[in-house]
Amino acid sequence: MKLSITLILVLAGVLLAGCVSNPPPDQTTVQPTVATVQPTKAPATITLTGAGATFPNPLISKWSFEYNKINPNIQINYQGVGSGAGIQQISAKTVDFGASDAPLSEQVYKNLTGILQIPETIGAVVVAYNLPGIQSGVKLTGDVVADIFLGKITKWNDPRIVALNPGIQFPAKDIIVAHRSDGSGTTFVFTDYLSKLSPDWKSKVGKGTAVNWPVSTSLGGKGNDGVAGILRQNTYSIGYVELIYAKLQGNISYAYIKNQAGNFIEPTLETTANAVAGASQTLPAGDASWSSVSIVNAPGDNSYPISSFTYLLVYKNQADQTKGKALAQFIWWAVHDGQSYSSGLQYVPLPNAVVSLDEQTIRLMNYNGQPLI
């Protein structure tokens, strides 16, 4: 008994000594178990790709930047390649969403089973010009603009232009016409307007995302920025671009256009909003055809006559649940919080009636029949 107690005391002493001395390098020291919190794994990055209209490109770029700040794992890559290319790419399903300033034609809509058309913003197409010494105040009518692009009016001092603008001295210079060379929703809006104001234009050229331009010397530019570049580089030129490309990017002059009420209207956020006010109450469902929707030459004393919606194109049935959910959440944000960035970029925020319609459309997005939002 005494021996056992002695041995225990000796062993205890040895162990105590080991606790206060450095162990040899060839011995393993057993550390006490400590509860640790594993770092939270960052969510995987989801990349959403889109392509289409250059008309809303500045706004979509802003949305992509701002949305990524609040959702760092969501990357949105959008290429402004023209509405025609955007429709082609969403048709081929090589992008997650397309964008077009023109609603899908009836035939294209029928071919794209399950496509949704979601108005994302509203903008104005301006008739822009480069006239040295005449920075503002030029007034034009739809039939005069049509005849310029038809090649019937070839000089800036043509009597019809002069009659609309008393007090302005126009030069006896040839008019250089600029147009879009790519498939373009901006072209659709512009030619839709000319078709409504000029029977001659309607019968000879018509409306579309791409048309045969009557003036053989007309200069073609890719995208709104391409046409804006032609206008900046060529004095005595005239063309059509979305408002922001004239007002903010190129400081290009643009005309006051005569509206349905007979007033010459400057393209502004207010006058563009006036054009869409009446139409917003009678729009089709997001999964229906929008081919007949047009707000050019809208009624109203102060409505700018070349105004348009621009649309996001997505599929109702999403093939990837994770990506589909991310896409639906982004579009929901864009038509709500994202509208706060519209005015600063010369776009009109969506009216409440259009936002409500968009909500119904986004809720149609699903994966295997289950709503994504």
Buried (B, 14 or more C-beta within 10 A) or exposed (E): EEEEEEEEEEEEEEEEEEEEEEEEEEEEEEEEEEEEEEEEEEEEEBEBBBBBBBBBBBBBBBBBEBBEEEBEEBBBEBBBBBBBBBBBBBBEEEBBBBBBBBBBBEEBBEEBEEBBBBBBBBBBBBBBBBBEEBEEEBBBBBBBBBBBBBBBBBBBEBEBBBEBBEEBEBBEBEBBBBBBBBBBBBBBBBBBBBBBBBEBBBEEBEBBBBBEBBBEEBBBBBBBBBBBBBBBEBEBBBBBBBBBBBBEBBEBBBBBBBBBEEBBBBBBBEBBBBBBBEBBEEBBEBBEBBBEBBBBBBBBEBBBBBBBBBBBBBBBEBEEEEBBBBBBBBBBBBBEEBBEBBEEBBBBBBBEBBBEBBBEBBBBBBBEEEEBB
